[in-house]
Amino acid sequence: MTNQAMDHFKSQVLVILNEVPSGECIAYGELAKQAGFPGYARQVGRLMKNLPKDTKLPWHRVVNSQRKISFAENTDAYIRQRARLEQEGWIIVGTRLTINEHP
């Protein structure tokens, strides 16, 4: 991917991510698809991983296609993502998002 294409990819993904409402989640692959880059789920994951720690973007709403948190349980990143999702009403069993109490 050229630098220009990569910049376009990043900007499209971040625009879509910013529009994911509180209480909802989106899969990496779906985010890539909506941004116009089907098949780029892993690149979305890399982009999420490299966001600044103080970002205002709702990175925590991005989960894998099985509706699971992709971080290993009990890591700092897992704990941060789980806490943010639970604040938005999600019930999480292990790494799997089960239901949202506040749809």
Biopython code that builds the backbone (N, CA, C, O; Angstrom):
import numpy as np
from Bio.PDB.StructureBuilder import StructureBuilder

atoms = [
    (1, "MET", "N", (0.852, -1.172, 0.000)),
    (1, "MET", "CA", (0.000, 0.000, 0.000)),
    (1, "MET", "C", (0.897, 1.235, 0.000)),
    (1, "MET", "O", (1.834, 1.327, 0.793)),
    (2, "THR", "N", (0.611, 2.174, -0.883)),
    (2, "THR", "CA", (1.394, 3.410, -0.946)),
    (2, "THR", "C", (1.116, 4.258, 0.293)),
    (2, "THR", "O", (0.146, 4.021, 1.013)),
    (3, "ASN", "N", (1.962, 5.234, 0.528)),
    (3, "ASN", "CA", (1.743, 6.129, 1.671)),
    (3, "ASN", "C", (0.407, 6.849, 1.558)),
    (3, "ASN", "O", (-0.296, 7.021, 2.554)),
    (4, "GLN", "N", (0.057, 7.272, 0.344)),
    (4, "GLN", "CA", (-1.211, 7.970, 0.143)),
    (4, "GLN", "C", (-2.384, 7.032, 0.437)),
    (4, "GLN", "O", (-3.356, 7.431, 1.079)),
    (5, "ALA", "N", (-2.290, 5.787, -0.034)),
    (5, "ALA", "CA", (-3.349, 4.812, 0.233)),
    (5, "ALA", "C", (-3.429, 4.512, 1.724)),
    (5, "ALA", "O", (-4.525, 4.377, 2.269)),
    (6, "MET", "N", (-2.284, 4.406, 2.389)),
    (6, "MET", "CA", (-2.271, 4.145, 3.828)),
    (6, "MET", "C", (-2.900, 5.298, 4.601)),
    (6, "MET", "O", (-3.650, 5.078, 5.552)),
    (7, "ASP", "N", (-2.596, 6.522, 4.193)),
    (7, "ASP", "CA", (-3.205, 7.691, 4.842)),
    (7, "ASP", "C", (-4.714, 7.682, 4.654)),
    (7, "ASP", "O", (-5.462, 7.982, 5.585)),
    (8, "HIS", "N", (-5.163, 7.337, 3.452)),
    (8, "HIS", "CA", (-6.604, 7.271, 3.180)),
    (8, "HIS", "C", (-7.248, 6.178, 4.032)),
    (8, "HIS", "O", (-8.306, 6.393, 4.623)),
    (9, "PHE", "N", (-6.617, 5.020, 4.094)),
    (9, "PHE", "CA", (-7.103, 3.917, 4.921)),
    (9, "PHE", "C", (-7.252, 4.368, 6.373)),
    (9, "PHE", "O", (-8.312, 4.189, 6.973)),
    (10, "LYS", "N", (-6.203, 4.948, 6.933)),
    (10, "LYS", "CA", (-6.236, 5.390, 8.325)),
    (10, "LYS", "C", (-7.346, 6.399, 8.567)),
    (10, "LYS", "O", (-8.100, 6.280, 9.533)),
    (11, "SER", "N", (-7.447, 7.391, 7.694)),
    (11, "SER", "CA", (-8.457, 8.426, 7.912)),
    (11, "SER", "C", (-9.869, 7.845, 7.820)),
    (11, "SER", "O", (-10.740, 8.204, 8.612)),
    (12, "GLN", "N", (-10.098, 6.950, 6.858)),
    (12, "GLN", "CA", (-11.430, 6.341, 6.724)),
    (12, "GLN", "C", (-11.775, 5.495, 7.944)),
    (12, "GLN", "O", (-12.892, 5.572, 8.455)),
    (13, "VAL", "N", (-10.831, 4.694, 8.414)),
    (13, "VAL", "CA", (-11.069, 3.844, 9.589)),
    (13, "VAL", "C", (-11.375, 4.710, 10.801)),
    (13, "VAL", "O", (-12.303, 4.413, 11.553)),
    (14, "LEU", "N", (-10.613, 5.770, 11.001)),
    (14, "LEU", "CA", (-10.813, 6.616, 12.167)),
    (14, "LEU", "C", (-12.131, 7.370, 12.108)),
    (14, "LEU", "O", (-12.759, 7.591, 13.143)),
    (15, "VAL", "N", (-12.561, 7.768, 10.921)),
    (15, "VAL", "CA", (-13.867, 8.422, 10.775)),
    (15, "VAL", "C", (-14.985, 7.452, 11.158)),
    (15, "VAL", "O", (-15.880, 7.808, 11.924)),
    (16, "ILE", "N", (-14.936, 6.234, 10.628)),
    (16, "ILE", "CA", (-15.959, 5.221, 10.945)),
    (16, "ILE", "C", (-15.920, 4.894, 12.437)),
    (16, "ILE", "O", (-16.967, 4.828, 13.082)),
    (17, "LEU", "N", (-14.734, 4.692, 12.987)),
    (17, "LEU", "CA", (-14.594, 4.380, 14.410)),
    (17, "LEU", "C", (-15.233, 5.468, 15.264)),
    (17, "LEU", "O", (-15.945, 5.172, 16.223)),
    (18, "ASN", "N", (-14.981, 6.708, 14.920)),
    (18, "ASN", "CA", (-15.512, 7.824, 15.699)),
    (18, "ASN", "C", (-17.036, 7.856, 15.695)),
    (18, "ASN", "O", (-17.643, 8.448, 16.588)),
    (19, "GLU", "N", (-17.660, 7.229, 14.705)),
    (19, "GLU", "CA", (-19.118, 7.225, 14.586)),
    (19, "GLU", "C", (-19.789, 6.041, 15.278)),
    (19, "GLU", "O", (-21.018, 5.975, 15.322)),
    (20, "VAL", "N", (-19.005, 5.103, 15.821)),
    (20, "VAL", "CA", (-19.593, 3.949, 16.516)),
    (20, "VAL", "C", (-20.179, 4.469, 17.827)),
    (20, "VAL", "O", (-19.447, 4.965, 18.683)),
    (21, "PRO", "N", (-21.517, 4.355, 17.987)),
    (21, "PRO", "CA", (-22.147, 4.942, 19.173)),
    (21, "PRO", "C", (-21.841, 4.182, 20.458)),
    (21, "PRO", "O", (-21.512, 2.996, 20.437)),
    (22, "SER", "N", (-21.957, 4.881, 21.553)),
    (22, "SER", "CA", (-21.800, 4.277, 22.867)),
    (22, "SER", "C", (-22.765, 3.114, 23.006)),
    (22, "SER", "O", (-23.926, 3.210, 22.607)),
    (23, "GLY", "N", (-22.283, 2.013, 23.573)),
    (23, "GLY", "CA", (-23.122, 0.843, 23.770)),
    (23, "GLY", "C", (-23.128, -0.123, 22.602)),
    (23, "GLY", "O", (-23.736, -1.190, 22.682)),
    (24, "GLU", "N", (-22.455, 0.240, 21.513)),
    (24, "GLU", "CA", (-22.351, -0.652, 20.363)),
    (24, "GLU", "C", (-20.893, -1.020, 20.140)),
    (24, "GLU", "O", (-19.982, -0.330, 20.597)),
    (25, "CYS", "N", (-20.692, -2.125, 19.426)),
    (25, "CYS", "CA", (-19.346, -2.578, 19.079)),
    (25, "CYS", "C", (-19.284, -2.892, 17.596)),
    (25, "CYS", "O", (-20.311, -3.076, 16.942)),
    (26, "ILE", "N", (-18.083, -2.951, 17.081)),
    (26, "ILE", "CA", (-17.859, -3.280, 15.679)),
    (26, "ILE", "C", (-16.644, -4.203, 15.606)),
    (26, "ILE", "O", (-15.691, -4.048, 16.370)),
    (27, "ALA", "N", (-16.684, -5.151, 14.694)),
    (27, "ALA", "CA", (-15.559, -6.072, 14.504)),
    (27, "ALA", "C", (-14.490, -5.392, 13.642)),
    (27, "ALA", "O", (-14.788, -4.505, 12.843)),
    (28, "TYR", "N", (-13.250, -5.825, 13.821)),
    (28, "TYR", "CA", (-12.145, -5.279, 13.037)),
    (28, "TYR", "C", (-12.446, -5.366, 11.537)),
    (28, "TYR", "O", (-12.262, -4.395, 10.802)),
    (29, "GLY", "N", (-12.908, -6.529, 11.096)),
    (29, "GLY", "CA", (-13.199, -6.723, 9.675)),
    (29, "GLY", "C", (-14.331, -5.861, 9.176)),
    (29, "GLY", "O", (-14.278, -5.350, 8.058)),
    (30, "GLU", "N", (-15.354, -5.692, 9.987)),
    (30, "GLU", "CA", (-16.482, -4.843, 9.602)),
    (30, "GLU", "C", (-16.056, -3.383, 9.522)),
    (30, "GLU", "O", (-16.497, -2.648, 8.639)),
    (31, "LEU", "N", (-15.213, -2.975, 10.430)),
    (31, "LEU", "CA", (-14.698, -1.605, 10.396)),
    (31, "LEU", "C", (-13.897, -1.376, 9.118)),
    (31, "LEU", "O", (-14.038, -0.340, 8.468)),
    (32, "ALA", "N", (-13.057, -2.347, 8.761)),
    (32, "ALA", "CA", (-12.287, -2.249, 7.517)),
    (32, "ALA", "C", (-13.225, -2.187, 6.311)),
    (32, "ALA", "O", (-13.033, -1.372, 5.408)),
    (33, "LYS", "N", (-14.229, -3.046, 6.303)),
    (33, "LYS", "CA", (-15.183, -3.098, 5.190)),
    (33, "LYS", "C", (-15.932, -1.772, 5.046)),
    (33, "LYS", "O", (-16.049, -1.239, 3.942)),
    (34, "GLN", "N", (-16.434, -1.246, 6.156)),
    (34, "GLN", "CA", (-17.168, 0.022, 6.099)),
    (34, "GLN", "C", (-16.277, 1.176, 5.658)),
    (34, "GLN", "O", (-16.754, 2.142, 5.061)),
    (35, "ALA", "N", (-14.989, 1.076, 5.951)),
    (35, "ALA", "CA", (-14.042, 2.119, 5.545)),
    (35, "ALA", "C", (-13.650, 1.993, 4.074)),
    (35, "ALA", "O", (-12.951, 2.850, 3.535)),
    (36, "GLY", "N", (-14.109, 0.910, 3.426)),
    (36, "GLY", "CA", (-13.803, 0.720, 2.018)),
    (36, "GLY", "C", (-12.602, -0.172, 1.762)),
    (36, "GLY", "O", (-12.068, -0.189, 0.653)),
    (37, "PHE", "N", (-12.172, -0.915, 2.776)),
    (37, "PHE", "CA", (-11.010, -1.779, 2.663)),
    (37, "PHE", "C", (-11.315, -3.182, 3.175)),
    (37, "PHE", "O", (-10.737, -3.618, 4.171)),
    (38, "PRO", "N", (-12.225, -3.894, 2.498)),
    (38, "PRO", "CA", (-12.533, -5.254, 2.956)),
    (38, "PRO", "C", (-11.276, -6.118, 2.951)),
    (38, "PRO", "O", (-10.434, -6.010, 2.059)),
    (39, "GLY", "N", (-11.166, -6.973, 3.955)),
    (39, "GLY", "CA", (-9.996, -7.836, 4.051)),
    (39, "GLY", "C", (-8.831, -7.230, 4.816)),
    (39, "GLY", "O", (-7.769, -7.846, 4.906)),
    (40, "TYR", "N", (-9.004, -6.057, 5.359)),
    (40, "TYR", "CA", (-7.918, -5.372, 6.059)),
    (40, "TYR", "C", (-8.117, -5.357, 7.577)),
    (40, "TYR", "O", (-7.726, -4.397, 8.242)),
    (41, "ALA", "N", (-8.720, -6.410, 8.127)),
    (41, "ALA", "CA", (-8.983, -6.477, 9.571)),
    (41, "ALA", "C", (-7.695, -6.373, 10.383)),
    (41, "ALA", "O", (-7.647, -5.653, 11.380)),
    (42, "ARG", "N", (-6.662, -7.083, 9.964)),
    (42, "ARG", "CA", (-5.394, -7.047, 10.718)),
    (42, "ARG", "C", (-4.786, -5.648, 10.735)),
    (42, "ARG", "O", (-4.218, -5.220, 11.740)),
    (43, "GLN", "N", (-4.909, -4.944, 9.620)),
    (43, "GLN", "CA", (-4.381, -3.577, 9.565)),
    (43, "GLN", "C", (-5.170, -2.658, 10.497)),
    (43, "GLN", "O", (-4.606, -1.741, 11.095)),
    (44, "VAL", "N", (-6.482, -2.908, 10.617)),
    (44, "VAL", "CA", (-7.285, -2.142, 11.573)),
    (44, "VAL", "C", (-6.770, -2.426, 12.986)),
    (44, "VAL", "O", (-6.631, -1.507, 13.793)),
    (45, "GLY", "N", (-6.490, -3.687, 13.282)),
    (45, "GLY", "CA", (-5.953, -4.042, 14.588)),
    (45, "GLY", "C", (-4.646, -3.330, 14.885)),
    (45, "GLY", "O", (-4.438, -2.835, 15.993)),
    (46, "ARG", "N", (-3.774, -3.280, 13.902)),
    (46, "ARG", "CA", (-2.491, -2.573, 14.086)),
    (46, "ARG", "C", (-2.711, -1.089, 14.336)),
    (46, "ARG", "O", (-2.055, -0.478, 15.180)),
    (47, "LEU", "N", (-3.653, -0.521, 13.580)),
    (47, "LEU", "CA", (-3.961, 0.895, 13.749)),
    (47, "LEU", "C", (-4.496, 1.156, 15.163)),
    (47, "LEU", "O", (-4.097, 2.127, 15.806)),
    (48, "MET", "N", (-5.394, 0.295, 15.645)),
    (48, "MET", "CA", (-5.939, 0.455, 16.999)),
    (48, "MET", "C", (-4.823, 0.336, 18.040)),
    (48, "MET", "O", (-4.784, 1.099, 19.005)),
    (49, "LYS", "N", (-3.918, -0.624, 17.839)),
    (49, "LYS", "CA", (-2.818, -0.854, 18.777)),
    (49, "LYS", "C", (-1.900, 0.358, 18.867)),
    (49, "LYS", "O", (-1.326, 0.628, 19.922)),
    (50, "ASN", "N", (-1.759, 1.090, 17.765)),
    (50, "ASN", "CA", (-0.829, 2.215, 17.714)),
    (50, "ASN", "C", (-1.463, 3.571, 18.007)),
    (50, "ASN", "O", (-0.801, 4.602, 17.883)),
    (51, "LEU", "N", (-2.748, 3.581, 18.398)),
    (51, "LEU", "CA", (-3.364, 4.850, 18.781)),
    (51, "LEU", "C", (-2.708, 5.354, 20.064)),
    (51, "LEU", "O", (-2.286, 4.555, 20.900)),
    (52, "PRO", "N", (-2.621, 6.666, 20.223)),
    (52, "PRO", "CA", (-2.058, 7.195, 21.472)),
    (52, "PRO", "C", (-2.905, 6.759, 22.674)),
    (52, "PRO", "O", (-4.124, 6.638, 22.562)),
    (53, "LYS", "N", (-2.271, 6.528, 23.798)),
    (53, "LYS", "CA", (-2.984, 6.075, 25.009)),
    (53, "LYS", "C", (-4.072, 7.060, 25.427)),
    (53, "LYS", "O", (-5.081, 6.653, 26.001)),
    (54, "ASP", "N", (-3.882, 8.351, 25.147)),
    (54, "ASP", "CA", (-4.854, 9.355, 25.565)),
    (54, "ASP", "C", (-5.872, 9.710, 24.477)),
    (54, "ASP", "O", (-6.529, 10.748, 24.557)),
    (55, "THR", "N", (-6.005, 8.848, 23.457)),
    (55, "THR", "CA", (-6.934, 9.133, 22.359)),
    (55, "THR", "C", (-8.368, 9.243, 22.876)),
    (55, "THR", "O", (-8.755, 8.567, 23.829)),
    (56, "LYS", "N", (-9.132, 10.097, 22.236)),
    (56, "LYS", "CA", (-10.555, 10.249, 22.559)),
    (56, "LYS", "C", (-11.407, 9.327, 21.687)),
    (56, "LYS", "O", (-12.614, 9.214, 21.900)),
    (57, "LEU", "N", (-10.791, 8.674, 20.715)),
    (57, "LEU", "CA", (-11.529, 7.756, 19.844)),
    (57, "LEU", "C", (-11.988, 6.535, 20.641)),
    (57, "LEU", "O", (-11.280, 6.092, 21.545)),
    (58, "PRO", "N", (-13.160, 5.985, 20.322)),
    (58, "PRO", "CA", (-13.685, 4.845, 21.069)),
    (58, "PRO", "C", (-13.089, 3.505, 20.624)),
    (58, "PRO", "O", (-13.820, 2.616, 20.185)),
    (59, "TRP", "N", (-11.784, 3.362, 20.734)),
    (59, "TRP", "CA", (-11.063, 2.149, 20.320)),
    (59, "TRP", "C", (-11.601, 0.917, 21.029)),
    (59, "TRP", "O", (-11.559, -0.188, 20.487)),
    (60, "HIS", "N", (-12.101, 1.107, 22.229)),
    (60, "HIS", "CA", (-12.565, -0.027, 23.039)),
    (60, "HIS", "C", (-13.807, -0.701, 22.457)),
    (60, "HIS", "O", (-14.156, -1.806, 22.872)),
    (61, "ARG", "N", (-14.472, -0.059, 21.513)),
    (61, "ARG", "CA", (-15.669, -0.628, 20.885)),
    (61, "ARG", "C", (-15.346, -1.569, 19.730)),
    (61, "ARG", "O", (-16.255, -2.113, 19.102)),
    (62, "VAL", "N", (-14.061, -1.764, 19.444)),
    (62, "VAL", "CA", (-13.639, -2.661, 18.371)),
    (62, "VAL", "C", (-13.267, -4.009, 18.989)),
    (62, "VAL", "O", (-12.393, -4.097, 19.851)),
    (63, "VAL", "N", (-13.952, -5.052, 18.527)),
    (63, "VAL", "CA", (-13.736, -6.414, 19.034)),
    (63, "VAL", "C", (-13.542, -7.348, 17.846)),
    (63, "VAL", "O", (-13.691, -6.935, 16.696)),
    (64, "ASN", "N", (-13.211, -8.603, 18.121)),
    (64, "ASN", "CA", (-13.012, -9.521, 17.001)),
    (64, "ASN", "C", (-14.342, -10.072, 16.493)),
    (64, "ASN", "O", (-15.395, -9.772, 17.056)),
    (65, "SER", "N", (-14.296, -10.862, 15.450)),
    (65, "SER", "CA", (-15.524, -11.319, 14.789)),
    (65, "SER", "C", (-16.357, -12.260, 15.651)),
    (65, "SER", "O", (-17.530, -12.488, 15.356)),
    (66, "GLN", "N", (-15.768, -12.812, 16.714)),
    (66, "GLN", "CA", (-16.531, -13.656, 17.644)),
    (66, "GLN", "C", (-17.079, -12.842, 18.809)),
    (66, "GLN", "O", (-17.522, -13.403, 19.811)),
    (67, "ARG", "N", (-17.048, -11.517, 18.675)),
    (67, "ARG", "CA", (-17.498, -10.589, 19.722)),
    (67, "ARG", "C", (-16.706, -10.792, 21.009)),
    (67, "ARG", "O", (-17.261, -10.805, 22.108)),
    (68, "LYS", "N", (-15.406, -10.948, 20.843)),
    (68, "LYS", "CA", (-14.510, -11.120, 21.986)),
    (68, "LYS", "C", (-13.477, -10.006, 21.998)),
    (68, "LYS", "O", (-13.121, -9.451, 20.958)),
    (69, "ILE", "N", (-13.006, -9.692, 23.196)),
    (69, "ILE", "CA", (-11.868, -8.795, 23.354)),
    (69, "ILE", "C", (-10.641, -9.577, 22.896)),
    (69, "ILE", "O", (-10.441, -10.716, 23.320)),
    (70, "SER", "N", (-9.831, -8.989, 22.050)),
    (70, "SER", "CA", (-8.692, -9.704, 21.478)),
    (70, "SER", "C", (-7.470, -9.756, 22.384)),
    (70, "SER", "O", (-6.593, -10.600, 22.196)),
    (71, "PHE", "N", (-7.405, -8.867, 23.360)),
    (71, "PHE", "CA", (-6.260, -8.885, 24.278)),
    (71, "PHE", "C", (-6.348, -10.102, 25.191)),
    (71, "PHE", "O", (-7.442, -10.572, 25.503)),
    (72, "ALA", "N", (-5.202, -10.606, 25.617)),
    (72, "ALA", "CA", (-5.166, -11.710, 26.572)),
    (72, "ALA", "C", (-5.778, -11.240, 27.898)),
    (72, "ALA", "O", (-5.571, -10.106, 28.331)),
    (73, "GLU", "N", (-6.537, -12.144, 28.527)),
    (73, "GLU", "CA", (-7.176, -11.799, 29.797)),
    (73, "GLU", "C", (-6.153, -11.337, 30.827)),
    (73, "GLU", "O", (-5.031, -11.838, 30.902)),
    (74, "ASN", "N", (-6.588, -10.366, 31.612)),
    (74, "ASN", "CA", (-5.820, -9.819, 32.738)),
    (74, "ASN", "C", (-4.600, -9.001, 32.350)),
    (74, "ASN", "O", (-3.814, -8.626, 33.221)),
    (75, "THR", "N", (-4.421, -8.714, 31.055)),
    (75, "THR", "CA", (-3.374, -7.761, 30.672)),
    (75, "THR", "C", (-3.925, -6.353, 30.907)),
    (75, "THR", "O", (-5.135, -6.175, 31.044)),
    (76, "ASP", "N", (-3.056, -5.372, 30.954)),
    (76, "ASP", "CA", (-3.501, -3.991, 31.164)),
    (76, "ASP", "C", (-4.490, -3.557, 30.082)),
    (76, "ASP", "O", (-5.513, -2.942, 30.383)),
    (77, "ALA", "N", (-4.183, -3.876, 28.828)),
    (77, "ALA", "CA", (-5.064, -3.479, 27.723)),
    (77, "ALA", "C", (-6.422, -4.148, 27.843)),
    (77, "ALA", "O", (-7.451, -3.507, 27.627)),
    (78, "TYR", "N", (-6.436, -5.435, 28.187)),
    (78, "TYR", "CA", (-7.700, -6.158, 28.373)),
    (78, "TYR", "C", (-8.524, -5.502, 29.488)),
    (78, "TYR", "O", (-9.721, -5.270, 29.324)),
    (79, "ILE", "N", (-7.887, -5.211, 30.603)),
    (79, "ILE", "CA", (-8.585, -4.621, 31.748)),
    (79, "ILE", "C", (-9.159, -3.256, 31.389)),
    (79, "ILE", "O", (-10.285, -2.941, 31.774)),
    (80, "ARG", "N", (-8.397, -2.437, 30.654)),
    (80, "ARG", "CA", (-8.885, -1.112, 30.232)),
    (80, "ARG", "C", (-10.074, -1.252, 29.295)),
    (80, "ARG", "O", (-11.077, -0.557, 29.459)),
    (81, "GLN", "N", (-9.973, -2.154, 28.302)),
    (81, "GLN", "CA", (-11.062, -2.311, 27.342)),
    (81, "GLN", "C", (-12.303, -2.854, 28.036)),
    (81, "GLN", "O", (-13.406, -2.359, 27.807)),
    (82, "ARG", "N", (-12.136, -3.855, 28.872)),
    (82, "ARG", "CA", (-13.272, -4.441, 29.577)),
    (82, "ARG", "C", (-13.980, -3.388, 30.443)),
    (82, "ARG", "O", (-15.207, -3.294, 30.435)),
    (83, "ALA", "N", (-13.206, -2.609, 31.180)),
    (83, "ALA", "CA", (-13.798, -1.587, 32.051)),
    (83, "ALA", "C", (-14.606, -0.574, 31.244)),
    (83, "ALA", "O", (-15.704, -0.192, 31.647)),
    (84, "ARG", "N", (-14.073, -0.142, 30.118)),
    (84, "ARG", "CA", (-14.794, 0.831, 29.285)),
    (84, "ARG", "C", (-16.070, 0.233, 28.705)),
    (84, "ARG", "O", (-17.103, 0.899, 28.658)),
    (85, "LEU", "N", (-16.003, -1.013, 28.266)),
    (85, "LEU", "CA", (-17.197, -1.673, 27.721)),
    (85, "LEU", "C", (-18.239, -1.884, 28.812)),
    (85, "LEU", "O", (-19.432, -1.703, 28.568)),
    (86, "GLU", "N", (-17.813, -2.258, 29.991)),
    (86, "GLU", "CA", (-18.760, -2.453, 31.099)),
    (86, "GLU", "C", (-19.406, -1.133, 31.496)),
    (86, "GLU", "O", (-20.574, -1.113, 31.882)),
    (87, "GLN", "N", (-18.666, -0.027, 31.407)),
    (87, "GLN", "CA", (-19.252, 1.289, 31.683)),
    (87, "GLN", "C", (-20.368, 1.611, 30.690)),
    (87, "GLN", "O", (-21.280, 2.377, 31.002)),
    (88, "GLU", "N", (-20.291, 1.023, 29.491)),
    (88, "GLU", "CA", (-21.307, 1.251, 28.469)),
    (88, "GLU", "C", (-22.415, 0.195, 28.530)),
    (88, "GLU", "O", (-23.279, 0.148, 27.654)),
    (89, "GLY", "N", (-22.390, -0.651, 29.566)),
    (89, "GLY", "CA", (-23.473, -1.591, 29.784)),
    (89, "GLY", "C", (-23.236, -3.018, 29.342)),
    (89, "GLY", "O", (-24.120, -3.860, 29.503)),
    (90, "TRP", "N", (-22.070, -3.317, 28.790)),
    (90, "TRP", "CA", (-21.804, -4.678, 28.317)),
    (90, "TRP", "C", (-21.549, -5.631, 29.472)),
    (90, "TRP", "O", (-20.893, -5.276, 30.452)),
    (91, "ILE", "N", (-22.072, -6.841, 29.347)),
    (91, "ILE", "CA", (-21.760, -7.933, 30.258)),
    (91, "ILE", "C", (-20.709, -8.780, 29.529)),
    (91, "ILE", "O", (-20.920, -9.201, 28.392)),
    (92, "ILE", "N", (-19.592, -9.019, 30.188)),
    (92, "ILE", "CA", (-18.488, -9.741, 29.557)),
    (92, "ILE", "C", (-18.170, -10.971, 30.391)),
    (92, "ILE", "O", (-17.928, -10.885, 31.595)),
    (93, "VAL", "N", (-18.174, -12.114, 29.724)),
    (93, "VAL", "CA", (-17.830, -13.377, 30.370)),
    (93, "VAL", "C", (-16.518, -13.837, 29.747)),
    (93, "VAL", "O", (-16.470, -14.170, 28.563)),
    (94, "GLY", "N", (-15.457, -13.855, 30.545)),
    (94, "GLY", "CA", (-14.134, -14.145, 29.996)),
    (94, "GLY", "C", (-13.738, -13.006, 29.079)),
    (94, "GLY", "O", (-13.531, -11.879, 29.527)),
    (95, "THR", "N", (-13.633, -13.302, 27.797)),
    (95, "THR", "CA", (-13.327, -12.256, 26.820)),
    (95, "THR", "C", (-14.524, -11.950, 25.927)),
    (95, "THR", "O", (-14.464, -11.034, 25.106)),
    (96, "ARG", "N", (-15.617, -12.709, 26.077)),
    (96, "ARG", "CA", (-16.776, -12.580, 25.178)),
    (96, "ARG", "C", (-17.795, -11.564, 25.691)),
    (96, "ARG", "O", (-18.195, -11.593, 26.855)),
    (97, "LEU", "N", (-18.205, -10.665, 24.792)),
    (97, "LEU", "CA", (-19.292, -9.729, 25.084)),
    (97, "LEU", "C", (-20.591, -10.519, 24.923)),
    (97, "LEU", "O", (-20.833, -11.102, 23.867)),
    (98, "THR", "N", (-21.416, -10.540, 25.949)),
    (98, "THR", "CA", (-22.636, -11.324, 25.882)),
    (98, "THR", "C", (-23.836, -10.449, 25.548)),
    (98, "THR", "O", (-24.432, -10.601, 24.482)),
    (99, "ILE", "N", (-24.195, -9.548, 26.429)),
    (99, "ILE", "CA", (-25.330, -8.661, 26.163)),
    (99, "ILE", "C", (-24.992, -7.271, 26.645)),
    (99, "ILE", "O", (-24.069, -7.066, 27.433)),
    (100, "ASN", "N", (-25.760, -6.323, 26.152)),
    (100, "ASN", "CA", (-25.628, -4.954, 26.629)),
    (100, "ASN", "C", (-26.882, -4.636, 27.415)),
    (100, "ASN", "O", (-27.990, -4.723, 26.887)),
    (101, "GLU", "N", (-26.714, -4.271, 28.669)),
    (101, "GLU", "CA", (-27.842, -3.950, 29.537)),
    (101, "GLU", "C", (-28.504, -2.634, 29.164)),
    (101, "GLU", "O", (-29.648, -2.388, 29.546)),
    (102, "HIS", "N", (-27.803, -1.785, 28.425)),
    (102, "HIS", "CA", (-28.328, -0.461, 28.067)),
    (102, "HIS", "C", (-28.296, -0.266, 26.560)),
    (102, "HIS", "O", (-27.562, 0.594, 26.073)),
    (103, "PRO", "N", (-29.073, -1.043, 25.806)),
    (103, "PRO", "CA", (-29.001, -0.911, 24.331)),
    (103, "PRO", "C", (-29.485, 0.427, 23.848)),
    (103, "PRO", "O", (-29.485, 0.685, 22.644)),
]
sb = StructureBuilder()
sb.init_structure("model")
sb.init_model(0)
sb.init_chain("A")
sb.init_seg("    ")
for serial, (resi, resn, name, xyz) in enumerate(atoms, 1):
    if name == "N":
        sb.init_residue(resn, " ", resi, " ")
    sb.init_atom(name, np.array(xyz, "f"), 0.0, 1.0, " ", f" {name:<3s}", serial, name[0])
structure = sb.get_structure()
